[in-house]
Amino acid sequence: MSDTAHLTPAEVEADPLRLDLHLCFDLQNASRAFGDVYRRVLHDTGLTYPQYLVMIVLWEHDELPVNGISQLLRLDSGTLSPLLKRMEAAGLVTRTRSTVDERSVIVRATVQGTALRERAKEIPDAIHAAAGLSQEEAQALQHALRRLAATLDASQVLPR
């Protein structure tokens, strides 16, 4: 991967389709690298990264409807439903129909799923150490990424 800092504006303008000029590619590479680190860090918990995210929101909210988890994690139902079925089969969560709205399914962590929380407390520090970022750098990056996501969500550049 080349460093584009040495390129002049004219060089960038001459070939705007260079791979190393695409922010999306750098984000994809960072995401892939994070995924690799999370796989190693999560190994002892038996959780995959998407399962870990589900457990995080359940530890935070106690119980949520499937569509609430979907919105928080930005996962579509085609991805989330099989994931929750596997987690239920593993004894980590329960899924029950809402008594208020039978179309809604409520997800809760089981005792086994809740017990994982204690083991997971070390994960954020391990990830920060692997990323090599100070607390301030990590917070600044999170802020920039959240701003980027919000801006892209609101973008009217291309039709949806």
ABEGO torsion letter per residue (X at the ends): XBBAAABBAAAAAABAABAAABAAAAAAAAAAAAAAAAAAAAAAAGBBAAAAAAAAAAAAAGBBBAAAAAAAAGBBAAAAAAAAAAAAAAGABBBBBBAABAABBBBBBBAAAAAAAAAAAAAAAAAAAAAGBBAAAAAAAAAAAAAAAAAAAABAABBX
